Amino acid sequence: MPVIDFYTRKGCHLCENAKEELIELQKEYSFSINEINIETSDDLTEKYGLMIPVFVLDGEELGYGCVNEFDISKRLQKK
């Protein structure tokens, strides 16, 4: 089963909205969400601090900010 790494931080309203959209996508596609709080790592905070939420599948960034359901579903279909 594919895993989407979902980089986020507490108190981020964009992250909360994006998580809800990912959960909706799970109704159509079989994948799991690995939620990663960037505040647990200085490296992650430096890398993704201004971009969150960030979506990564198999090491490839699928996007950041808002969920692009079309792009994510297209990538999941290939899995």
PyMOL Python script that loads the backbone (N, CA, C, O; Angstrom):
from pymol import cmd

cmd.read_pdbstr("""\
ATOM      1  N   MET A   1       0.851  -1.179   0.000  1.00  0.00           N
ATOM      2  CA  MET A   1       0.000   0.000   0.000  1.00  0.00           C
ATOM      3  C   MET A   1       0.894   1.238   0.000  1.00  0.00           C
ATOM      4  O   MET A   1       1.824   1.327   0.801  1.00  0.00           O
ATOM      5  N   PRO A   2       0.622   2.188  -0.886  1.00  0.00           N
ATOM      6  CA  PRO A   2       1.401   3.426  -0.920  1.00  0.00           C
ATOM      7  C   PRO A   2       1.236   4.222   0.380  1.00  0.00           C
ATOM      8  O   PRO A   2       0.204   4.159   1.048  1.00  0.00           O
ATOM      9  N   VAL A   3       2.280   4.961   0.708  1.00  0.00           N
ATOM     10  CA  VAL A   3       2.275   5.819   1.892  1.00  0.00           C
ATOM     11  C   VAL A   3       2.593   7.244   1.463  1.00  0.00           C
ATOM     12  O   VAL A   3       3.596   7.495   0.795  1.00  0.00           O
ATOM     13  N   ILE A   4       1.733   8.166   1.851  1.00  0.00           N
ATOM     14  CA  ILE A   4       2.010   9.577   1.619  1.00  0.00           C
ATOM     15  C   ILE A   4       2.556  10.169   2.905  1.00  0.00           C
ATOM     16  O   ILE A   4       1.880  10.178   3.934  1.00  0.00           O
ATOM     17  N   ASP A   5       3.786  10.665   2.839  1.00  0.00           N
ATOM     18  CA  ASP A   5       4.353  11.396   3.967  1.00  0.00           C
ATOM     19  C   ASP A   5       3.752  12.795   3.929  1.00  0.00           C
ATOM     20  O   ASP A   5       3.822  13.495   2.919  1.00  0.00           O
ATOM     21  N   PHE A   6       3.168  13.179   5.038  1.00  0.00           N
ATOM     22  CA  PHE A   6       2.431  14.439   5.145  1.00  0.00           C
ATOM     23  C   PHE A   6       3.135  15.296   6.190  1.00  0.00           C
ATOM     24  O   PHE A   6       2.979  15.086   7.392  1.00  0.00           O
ATOM     25  N   TYR A   7       3.912  16.268   5.710  1.00  0.00           N
ATOM     26  CA  TYR A   7       4.681  17.139   6.599  1.00  0.00           C
ATOM     27  C   TYR A   7       3.802  18.300   7.050  1.00  0.00           C
ATOM     28  O   TYR A   7       3.192  18.989   6.232  1.00  0.00           O
ATOM     29  N   THR A   8       3.745  18.503   8.364  1.00  0.00           N
ATOM     30  CA  THR A   8       2.821  19.459   8.951  1.00  0.00           C
ATOM     31  C   THR A   8       3.410  20.035  10.240  1.00  0.00           C
ATOM     32  O   THR A   8       4.526  19.695  10.635  1.00  0.00           O
ATOM     33  N   ARG A   9       2.652  20.900  10.879  1.00  0.00           N
ATOM     34  CA  ARG A   9       2.997  21.372  12.220  1.00  0.00           C
ATOM     35  C   ARG A   9       1.693  21.677  12.941  1.00  0.00           C
ATOM     36  O   ARG A   9       0.663  21.921  12.313  1.00  0.00           O
ATOM     37  N   LYS A  10       1.752  21.658  14.247  1.00  0.00           N
ATOM     38  CA  LYS A  10       0.559  21.927  15.057  1.00  0.00           C
ATOM     39  C   LYS A  10       0.096  23.361  14.854  1.00  0.00           C
ATOM     40  O   LYS A  10       0.909  24.273  14.703  1.00  0.00           O
ATOM     41  N   GLY A  11      -1.228  23.551  14.853  1.00  0.00           N
ATOM     42  CA  GLY A  11      -1.793  24.883  14.748  1.00  0.00           C
ATOM     43  C   GLY A  11      -1.842  25.440  13.332  1.00  0.00           C
ATOM     44  O   GLY A  11      -2.132  26.621  13.142  1.00  0.00           O
ATOM     45  N   CYS A  12      -1.564  24.610  12.344  1.00  0.00           N
ATOM     46  CA  CYS A  12      -1.554  25.047  10.939  1.00  0.00           C
ATOM     47  C   CYS A  12      -2.921  24.740  10.329  1.00  0.00           C
ATOM     48  O   CYS A  12      -3.269  23.577  10.122  1.00  0.00           O
ATOM     49  N   HIS A  13      -3.693  25.792  10.042  1.00  0.00           N
ATOM     50  CA  HIS A  13      -5.033  25.557   9.483  1.00  0.00           C
ATOM     51  C   HIS A  13      -4.979  24.970   8.073  1.00  0.00           C
ATOM     52  O   HIS A  13      -5.855  24.188   7.704  1.00  0.00           O
ATOM     53  N   LEU A  14      -3.978  25.328   7.288  1.00  0.00           N
ATOM     54  CA  LEU A  14      -3.821  24.724   5.965  1.00  0.00           C
ATOM     55  C   LEU A  14      -3.570  23.219   6.074  1.00  0.00           C
ATOM     56  O   LEU A  14      -4.067  22.428   5.273  1.00  0.00           O
ATOM     57  N   CYS A  15      -2.788  22.850   7.085  1.00  0.00           N
ATOM     58  CA  CYS A  15      -2.486  21.433   7.308  1.00  0.00           C
ATOM     59  C   CYS A  15      -3.741  20.664   7.697  1.00  0.00           C
ATOM     60  O   CYS A  15      -3.969  19.549   7.226  1.00  0.00           O
ATOM     61  N   GLU A  16      -4.549  21.262   8.555  1.00  0.00           N
ATOM     62  CA  GLU A  16      -5.790  20.605   8.979  1.00  0.00           C
ATOM     63  C   GLU A  16      -6.717  20.405   7.791  1.00  0.00           C
ATOM     64  O   GLU A  16      -7.307  19.335   7.642  1.00  0.00           O
ATOM     65  N   ASN A  17      -6.853  21.416   6.948  1.00  0.00           N
ATOM     66  CA  ASN A  17      -7.689  21.298   5.746  1.00  0.00           C
ATOM     67  C   ASN A  17      -7.140  20.244   4.790  1.00  0.00           C
ATOM     68  O   ASN A  17      -7.895  19.451   4.227  1.00  0.00           O
ATOM     69  N   ALA A  18      -5.833  20.241   4.613  1.00  0.00           N
ATOM     70  CA  ALA A  18      -5.202  19.279   3.705  1.00  0.00           C
ATOM     71  C   ALA A  18      -5.390  17.854   4.209  1.00  0.00           C
ATOM     72  O   ALA A  18      -5.628  16.945   3.414  1.00  0.00           O
ATOM     73  N   LYS A  19      -5.288  17.649   5.511  1.00  0.00           N
ATOM     74  CA  LYS A  19      -5.476  16.307   6.069  1.00  0.00           C
ATOM     75  C   LYS A  19      -6.895  15.819   5.792  1.00  0.00           C
ATOM     76  O   LYS A  19      -7.092  14.656   5.439  1.00  0.00           O
ATOM     77  N   GLU A  20      -7.876  16.693   5.949  1.00  0.00           N
ATOM     78  CA  GLU A  20      -9.261  16.312   5.657  1.00  0.00           C
ATOM     79  C   GLU A  20      -9.408  15.906   4.192  1.00  0.00           C
ATOM     80  O   GLU A  20     -10.120  14.950   3.883  1.00  0.00           O
ATOM     81  N   GLU A  21      -8.749  16.616   3.301  1.00  0.00           N
ATOM     82  CA  GLU A  21      -8.818  16.283   1.875  1.00  0.00           C
ATOM     83  C   GLU A  21      -8.128  14.952   1.582  1.00  0.00           C
ATOM     84  O   GLU A  21      -8.611  14.167   0.767  1.00  0.00           O
ATOM     85  N   LEU A  22      -7.001  14.700   2.245  1.00  0.00           N
ATOM     86  CA  LEU A  22      -6.324  13.411   2.062  1.00  0.00           C
ATOM     87  C   LEU A  22      -7.206  12.271   2.560  1.00  0.00           C
ATOM     88  O   LEU A  22      -7.274  11.214   1.932  1.00  0.00           O
ATOM     89  N   ILE A  23      -7.874  12.483   3.676  1.00  0.00           N
ATOM     90  CA  ILE A  23      -8.770  11.454   4.213  1.00  0.00           C
ATOM     91  C   ILE A  23      -9.911  11.188   3.228  1.00  0.00           C
ATOM     92  O   ILE A  23     -10.331  10.043   3.060  1.00  0.00           O
ATOM     93  N   GLU A  24     -10.404  12.225   2.586  1.00  0.00           N
ATOM     94  CA  GLU A  24     -11.440  12.046   1.560  1.00  0.00           C
ATOM     95  C   GLU A  24     -10.902  11.223   0.385  1.00  0.00           C
ATOM     96  O   GLU A  24     -11.604  10.361  -0.143  1.00  0.00           O
ATOM     97  N   LEU A  25      -9.658  11.487  -0.022  1.00  0.00           N
ATOM     98  CA  LEU A  25      -9.047  10.725  -1.116  1.00  0.00           C
ATOM     99  C   LEU A  25      -8.882   9.255  -0.749  1.00  0.00           C
ATOM    100  O   LEU A  25      -8.916   8.393  -1.628  1.00  0.00           O
ATOM    101  N   GLN A  26      -8.704   8.956   0.542  1.00  0.00           N
ATOM    102  CA  GLN A  26      -8.554   7.572   0.978  1.00  0.00           C
ATOM    103  C   GLN A  26      -9.826   6.764   0.726  1.00  0.00           C
ATOM    104  O   GLN A  26      -9.768   5.535   0.667  1.00  0.00           O
ATOM    105  N   LYS A  27     -10.954   7.418   0.578  1.00  0.00           N
ATOM    106  CA  LYS A  27     -12.201   6.713   0.283  1.00  0.00           C
ATOM    107  C   LYS A  27     -12.181   6.145  -1.138  1.00  0.00           C
ATOM    108  O   LYS A  27     -12.888   5.183  -1.439  1.00  0.00           O
ATOM    109  N   GLU A  28     -11.373   6.743  -1.997  1.00  0.00           N
ATOM    110  CA  GLU A  28     -11.300   6.315  -3.394  1.00  0.00           C
ATOM    111  C   GLU A  28     -10.029   5.515  -3.695  1.00  0.00           C
ATOM    112  O   GLU A  28     -10.046   4.615  -4.535  1.00  0.00           O
ATOM    113  N   TYR A  29      -8.933   5.841  -3.012  1.00  0.00           N
ATOM    114  CA  TYR A  29      -7.645   5.191  -3.257  1.00  0.00           C
ATOM    115  C   TYR A  29      -7.112   4.591  -1.970  1.00  0.00           C
ATOM    116  O   TYR A  29      -7.295   5.143  -0.885  1.00  0.00           O
ATOM    117  N   SER A  30      -6.452   3.458  -2.107  1.00  0.00           N
ATOM    118  CA  SER A  30      -5.889   2.781  -0.949  1.00  0.00           C
ATOM    119  C   SER A  30      -4.472   3.304  -0.693  1.00  0.00           C
ATOM    120  O   SER A  30      -3.541   2.974  -1.428  1.00  0.00           O
ATOM    121  N   PHE A  31      -4.318   4.110   0.341  1.00  0.00           N
ATOM    122  CA  PHE A  31      -3.003   4.599   0.756  1.00  0.00           C
ATOM    123  C   PHE A  31      -3.077   4.961   2.234  1.00  0.00           C
ATOM    124  O   PHE A  31      -4.158   5.171   2.786  1.00  0.00           O
ATOM    125  N   SER A  32      -1.924   5.030   2.852  1.00  0.00           N
ATOM    126  CA  SER A  32      -1.890   5.471   4.244  1.00  0.00           C
ATOM    127  C   SER A  32      -1.195   6.830   4.321  1.00  0.00           C
ATOM    128  O   SER A  32      -0.457   7.232   3.422  1.00  0.00           O
ATOM    129  N   ILE A  33      -1.460   7.512   5.422  1.00  0.00           N
ATOM    130  CA  ILE A  33      -0.892   8.841   5.656  1.00  0.00           C
ATOM    131  C   ILE A  33       0.076   8.745   6.814  1.00  0.00           C
ATOM    132  O   ILE A  33      -0.292   8.325   7.911  1.00  0.00           O
ATOM    133  N   ASN A  34       1.308   9.133   6.570  1.00  0.00           N
ATOM    134  CA  ASN A  34       2.329   9.189   7.608  1.00  0.00           C
ATOM    135  C   ASN A  34       2.529  10.663   7.958  1.00  0.00           C
ATOM    136  O   ASN A  34       3.270  11.375   7.280  1.00  0.00           O
ATOM    137  N   GLU A  35       1.860  11.112   9.023  1.00  0.00           N
ATOM    138  CA  GLU A  35       1.918  12.520   9.408  1.00  0.00           C
ATOM    139  C   GLU A  35       3.202  12.792  10.177  1.00  0.00           C
ATOM    140  O   GLU A  35       3.500  12.116  11.162  1.00  0.00           O
ATOM    141  N   ILE A  36       3.961  13.788   9.721  1.00  0.00           N
ATOM    142  CA  ILE A  36       5.259  14.112  10.303  1.00  0.00           C
ATOM    143  C   ILE A  36       5.248  15.578  10.726  1.00  0.00           C
ATOM    144  O   ILE A  36       5.096  16.472   9.893  1.00  0.00           O
ATOM    145  N   ASN A  37       5.408  15.812  12.011  1.00  0.00           N
ATOM    146  CA  ASN A  37       5.463  17.166  12.555  1.00  0.00           C
ATOM    147  C   ASN A  37       6.873  17.715  12.333  1.00  0.00           C
ATOM    148  O   ASN A  37       7.833  17.215  12.920  1.00  0.00           O
ATOM    149  N   ILE A  38       6.998  18.732  11.495  1.00  0.00           N
ATOM    150  CA  ILE A  38       8.331  19.261  11.170  1.00  0.00           C
ATOM    151  C   ILE A  38       9.009  19.909  12.370  1.00  0.00           C
ATOM    152  O   ILE A  38      10.226  20.093  12.376  1.00  0.00           O
ATOM    153  N   GLU A  39       8.224  20.253  13.384  1.00  0.00           N
ATOM    154  CA  GLU A  39       8.810  20.910  14.558  1.00  0.00           C
ATOM    155  C   GLU A  39       9.632  19.955  15.422  1.00  0.00           C
ATOM    156  O   GLU A  39      10.265  20.388  16.385  1.00  0.00           O
ATOM    157  N   THR A  40       9.630  18.667  15.094  1.00  0.00           N
ATOM    158  CA  THR A  40      10.431  17.703  15.841  1.00  0.00           C
ATOM    159  C   THR A  40      11.864  17.644  15.328  1.00  0.00           C
ATOM    160  O   THR A  40      12.704  16.953  15.907  1.00  0.00           O
ATOM    161  N   SER A  41      12.149  18.367  14.241  1.00  0.00           N
ATOM    162  CA  SER A  41      13.472  18.318  13.632  1.00  0.00           C
ATOM    163  C   SER A  41      13.848  19.685  13.069  1.00  0.00           C
ATOM    164  O   SER A  41      13.088  20.288  12.312  1.00  0.00           O
ATOM    165  N   ASP A  42      15.021  20.160  13.446  1.00  0.00           N
ATOM    166  CA  ASP A  42      15.508  21.427  12.886  1.00  0.00           C
ATOM    167  C   ASP A  42      15.680  21.331  11.375  1.00  0.00           C
ATOM    168  O   ASP A  42      15.389  22.285  10.653  1.00  0.00           O
ATOM    169  N   ASP A  43      16.155  20.171  10.891  1.00  0.00           N
ATOM    170  CA  ASP A  43      16.348  19.985   9.452  1.00  0.00           C
ATOM    171  C   ASP A  43      15.025  20.068   8.695  1.00  0.00           C
ATOM    172  O   ASP A  43      14.937  20.711   7.649  1.00  0.00           O
ATOM    173  N   LEU A  44      13.994  19.410   9.234  1.00  0.00           N
ATOM    174  CA  LEU A  44      12.686  19.450   8.574  1.00  0.00           C
ATOM    175  C   LEU A  44      12.079  20.840   8.633  1.00  0.00           C
ATOM    176  O   LEU A  44      11.452  21.289   7.674  1.00  0.00           O
ATOM    177  N   THR A  45      12.264  21.524   9.762  1.00  0.00           N
ATOM    178  CA  THR A  45      11.749  22.890   9.881  1.00  0.00           C
ATOM    179  C   THR A  45      12.421  23.802   8.869  1.00  0.00           C
ATOM    180  O   THR A  45      11.767  24.643   8.251  1.00  0.00           O
ATOM    181  N   GLU A  46      13.729  23.634   8.700  1.00  0.00           N
ATOM    182  CA  GLU A  46      14.455  24.453   7.726  1.00  0.00           C
ATOM    183  C   GLU A  46      14.027  24.124   6.296  1.00  0.00           C
ATOM    184  O   GLU A  46      13.887  25.020   5.464  1.00  0.00           O
ATOM    185  N   LYS A  47      13.821  22.844   6.018  1.00  0.00           N
ATOM    186  CA  LYS A  47      13.478  22.412   4.668  1.00  0.00           C
ATOM    187  C   LYS A  47      12.044  22.775   4.275  1.00  0.00           C
ATOM    188  O   LYS A  47      11.801  23.230   3.157  1.00  0.00           O
ATOM    189  N   TYR A  48      11.090  22.573   5.204  1.00  0.00           N
ATOM    190  CA  TYR A  48       9.675  22.713   4.867  1.00  0.00           C
ATOM    191  C   TYR A  48       8.951  23.834   5.600  1.00  0.00           C
ATOM    192  O   TYR A  48       7.743  23.997   5.427  1.00  0.00           O
ATOM    193  N   GLY A  49       9.660  24.609   6.413  1.00  0.00           N
ATOM    194  CA  GLY A  49       9.025  25.596   7.271  1.00  0.00           C
ATOM    195  C   GLY A  49       8.016  26.505   6.615  1.00  0.00           C
ATOM    196  O   GLY A  49       6.952  26.746   7.186  1.00  0.00           O
ATOM    197  N   LEU A  50       8.310  27.020   5.435  1.00  0.00           N
ATOM    198  CA  LEU A  50       7.402  27.944   4.756  1.00  0.00           C
ATOM    199  C   LEU A  50       6.499  27.258   3.735  1.00  0.00           C
ATOM    200  O   LEU A  50       5.641  27.898   3.127  1.00  0.00           O
ATOM    201  N   MET A  51       6.696  25.962   3.553  1.00  0.00           N
ATOM    202  CA  MET A  51       5.965  25.256   2.504  1.00  0.00           C
ATOM    203  C   MET A  51       4.797  24.415   3.018  1.00  0.00           C
ATOM    204  O   MET A  51       3.949  24.003   2.226  1.00  0.00           O
ATOM    205  N   ILE A  52       4.733  24.156   4.300  1.00  0.00           N
ATOM    206  CA  ILE A  52       3.762  23.183   4.799  1.00  0.00           C
ATOM    207  C   ILE A  52       2.332  23.579   4.497  1.00  0.00           C
ATOM    208  O   ILE A  52       2.017  24.766   4.415  1.00  0.00           O
ATOM    209  N   PRO A  53       1.484  22.613   4.334  1.00  0.00           N
ATOM    210  CA  PRO A  53       1.753  21.183   4.344  1.00  0.00           C
ATOM    211  C   PRO A  53       2.438  20.725   3.047  1.00  0.00           C
ATOM    212  O   PRO A  53       2.255  21.315   1.982  1.00  0.00           O
ATOM    213  N   VAL A  54       3.225  19.665   3.176  1.00  0.00           N
ATOM    214  CA  VAL A  54       3.939  19.099   2.030  1.00  0.00           C
ATOM    215  C   VAL A  54       3.549  17.625   1.925  1.00  0.00           C
ATOM    216  O   VAL A  54       3.432  16.932   2.936  1.00  0.00           O
ATOM    217  N   PHE A  55       3.349  17.149   0.683  1.00  0.00           N
ATOM    218  CA  PHE A  55       2.930  15.780   0.426  1.00  0.00           C
ATOM    219  C   PHE A  55       4.016  15.080  -0.371  1.00  0.00           C
ATOM    220  O   PHE A  55       4.425  15.564  -1.426  1.00  0.00           O
ATOM    221  N   VAL A  56       4.490  13.931   0.133  1.00  0.00           N
ATOM    222  CA  VAL A  56       5.583  13.208  -0.514  1.00  0.00           C
ATOM    223  C   VAL A  56       5.171  11.750  -0.687  1.00  0.00           C
ATOM    224  O   VAL A  56       4.689  11.120   0.255  1.00  0.00           O
ATOM    225  N   LEU A  57       5.358  11.219  -1.881  1.00  0.00           N
ATOM    226  CA  LEU A  57       5.082   9.812  -2.172  1.00  0.00           C
ATOM    227  C   LEU A  57       6.331   9.197  -2.766  1.00  0.00           C
ATOM    228  O   LEU A  57       6.829   9.660  -3.792  1.00  0.00           O
ATOM    229  N   ASP A  58       6.840   8.157  -2.128  1.00  0.00           N
ATOM    230  CA  ASP A  58       8.056   7.474  -2.599  1.00  0.00           C
ATOM    231  C   ASP A  58       9.216   8.442  -2.817  1.00  0.00           C
ATOM    232  O   ASP A  58       9.949   8.328  -3.800  1.00  0.00           O
ATOM    233  N   GLY A  59       9.379   9.388  -1.905  1.00  0.00           N
ATOM    234  CA  GLY A  59      10.488  10.328  -1.976  1.00  0.00           C
ATOM    235  C   GLY A  59      10.285  11.487  -2.933  1.00  0.00           C
ATOM    236  O   GLY A  59      11.152  12.354  -3.039  1.00  0.00           O
ATOM    237  N   GLU A  60       9.151  11.522  -3.637  1.00  0.00           N
ATOM    238  CA  GLU A  60       8.880  12.585  -4.598  1.00  0.00           C
ATOM    239  C   GLU A  60       7.807  13.527  -4.056  1.00  0.00           C
ATOM    240  O   GLU A  60       6.719  13.092  -3.679  1.00  0.00           O
ATOM    241  N   GLU A  61       8.123  14.808  -4.022  1.00  0.00           N
ATOM    242  CA  GLU A  61       7.141  15.791  -3.558  1.00  0.00           C
ATOM    243  C   GLU A  61       5.993  15.861  -4.553  1.00  0.00           C
ATOM    244  O   GLU A  61       6.190  16.095  -5.745  1.00  0.00           O
ATOM    245  N   LEU A  62       4.788  15.652  -4.031  1.00  0.00           N
ATOM    246  CA  LEU A  62       3.590  15.743  -4.864  1.00  0.00           C
ATOM    247  C   LEU A  62       3.038  17.154  -4.887  1.00  0.00           C
ATOM    248  O   LEU A  62       2.292  17.526  -5.794  1.00  0.00           O
ATOM    249  N   GLY A  63       3.403  17.930  -3.898  1.00  0.00           N
ATOM    250  CA  GLY A  63       2.915  19.293  -3.829  1.00  0.00           C
ATOM    251  C   GLY A  63       3.007  19.827  -2.414  1.00  0.00           C
ATOM    252  O   GLY A  63       3.403  19.126  -1.483  1.00  0.00           O
ATOM    253  N   TYR A  64       2.633  21.075  -2.281  1.00  0.00           N
ATOM    254  CA  TYR A  64       2.630  21.705  -0.964  1.00  0.00           C
ATOM    255  C   TYR A  64       1.560  22.778  -0.935  1.00  0.00           C
ATOM    256  O   TYR A  64       1.059  23.213  -1.972  1.00  0.00           O
ATOM    257  N   GLY A  65       1.221  23.197   0.280  1.00  0.00           N
ATOM    258  CA  GLY A  65       0.170  24.198   0.446  1.00  0.00           C
ATOM    259  C   GLY A  65      -1.189  23.538   0.412  1.00  0.00           C
ATOM    260  O   GLY A  65      -1.626  22.955   1.404  1.00  0.00           O
ATOM    261  N   CYS A  66      -1.850  23.624  -0.704  1.00  0.00           N
ATOM    262  CA  CYS A  66      -3.179  23.021  -0.874  1.00  0.00           C
ATOM    263  C   CYS A  66      -3.042  21.670  -1.574  1.00  0.00           C
ATOM    264  O   CYS A  66      -2.138  21.462  -2.383  1.00  0.00           O
ATOM    265  N   VAL A  67      -3.950  20.763  -1.249  1.00  0.00           N
ATOM    266  CA  VAL A  67      -3.960  19.452  -1.888  1.00  0.00           C
ATOM    267  C   VAL A  67      -4.425  19.606  -3.334  1.00  0.00           C
ATOM    268  O   VAL A  67      -5.479  20.184  -3.599  1.00  0.00           O
ATOM    269  N   ASN A  68      -3.629  19.085  -4.261  1.00  0.00           N
ATOM    270  CA  ASN A  68      -4.049  19.023  -5.652  1.00  0.00           C
ATOM    271  C   ASN A  68      -4.547  17.595  -5.871  1.00  0.00           C
ATOM    272  O   ASN A  68      -3.772  16.699  -6.207  1.00  0.00           O
ATOM    273  N   GLU A  69      -5.849  17.398  -5.676  1.00  0.00           N
ATOM    274  CA  GLU A  69      -6.420  16.060  -5.726  1.00  0.00           C
ATOM    275  C   GLU A  69      -6.146  15.364  -7.055  1.00  0.00           C
ATOM    276  O   GLU A  69      -5.911  14.156  -7.080  1.00  0.00           O
ATOM    277  N   PHE A  70      -6.174  16.105  -8.154  1.00  0.00           N
ATOM    278  CA  PHE A  70      -5.934  15.509  -9.462  1.00  0.00           C
ATOM    279  C   PHE A  70      -4.527  14.921  -9.539  1.00  0.00           C
ATOM    280  O   PHE A  70      -4.368  13.767  -9.936  1.00  0.00           O
ATOM    281  N   ASP A  71      -3.508  15.689  -9.168  1.00  0.00           N
ATOM    282  CA  ASP A  71      -2.126  15.208  -9.230  1.00  0.00           C
ATOM    283  C   ASP A  71      -1.902  14.029  -8.302  1.00  0.00           C
ATOM    284  O   ASP A  71      -1.266  13.048  -8.685  1.00  0.00           O
ATOM    285  N   ILE A  72      -2.419  14.117  -7.085  1.00  0.00           N
ATOM    286  CA  ILE A  72      -2.214  13.039  -6.125  1.00  0.00           C
ATOM    287  C   ILE A  72      -2.927  11.770  -6.599  1.00  0.00           C
ATOM    288  O   ILE A  72      -2.356  10.681  -6.532  1.00  0.00           O
ATOM    289  N   SER A  73      -4.150  11.897  -7.068  1.00  0.00           N
ATOM    290  CA  SER A  73      -4.876  10.708  -7.535  1.00  0.00           C
ATOM    291  C   SER A  73      -4.188  10.090  -8.744  1.00  0.00           C
ATOM    292  O   SER A  73      -4.149   8.866  -8.872  1.00  0.00           O
ATOM    293  N   LYS A  74      -3.646  10.916  -9.634  1.00  0.00           N
ATOM    294  CA  LYS A  74      -2.925  10.419 -10.807  1.00  0.00           C
ATOM    295  C   LYS A  74      -1.715   9.585 -10.378  1.00  0.00           C
ATOM    296  O   LYS A  74      -1.461   8.519 -10.939  1.00  0.00           O
ATOM    297  N   ARG A  75      -0.977  10.070  -9.391  1.00  0.00           N
ATOM    298  CA  ARG A  75       0.202   9.339  -8.904  1.00  0.00           C
ATOM    299  C   ARG A  75      -0.209   8.055  -8.187  1.00  0.00           C
ATOM    300  O   ARG A  75       0.463   7.031  -8.315  1.00  0.00           O
ATOM    301  N   LEU A  76      -1.293   8.103  -7.442  1.00  0.00           N
ATOM    302  CA  LEU A  76      -1.753   6.913  -6.726  1.00  0.00           C
ATOM    303  C   LEU A  76      -2.244   5.845  -7.697  1.00  0.00           C
ATOM    304  O   LEU A  76      -2.099   4.653  -7.425  1.00  0.00           O
ATOM    305  N   GLN A  77      -2.809   6.245  -8.802  1.00  0.00           N
ATOM    306  CA  GLN A  77      -3.287   5.280  -9.805  1.00  0.00           C
ATOM    307  C   GLN A  77      -2.132   4.465 -10.390  1.00  0.00           C
ATOM    308  O   GLN A  77      -2.314   3.320 -10.804  1.00  0.00           O
ATOM    309  N   LYS A  78      -0.964   5.060 -10.418  1.00  0.00           N
ATOM    310  CA  LYS A  78       0.215   4.367 -10.959  1.00  0.00           C
ATOM    311  C   LYS A  78       0.776   3.339  -9.989  1.00  0.00           C
ATOM    312  O   LYS A  78       1.581   2.492 -10.376  1.00  0.00           O
ATOM    313  N   LYS A  79       0.352   3.410  -8.727  1.00  0.00           N
ATOM    314  CA  LYS A  79       0.889   2.507  -7.704  1.00  0.00           C
ATOM    315  C   LYS A  79       0.173   1.203  -7.701  1.00  0.00           C
ATOM    316  O   LYS A  79       0.495   0.324  -6.902  1.00  0.00           O
TER     317      LYS A  79
END
""", "prot")
cmd.dss("prot")
cmd.show_as("cartoon", "prot")
cmd.util.cbc("prot")
cmd.orient("prot")
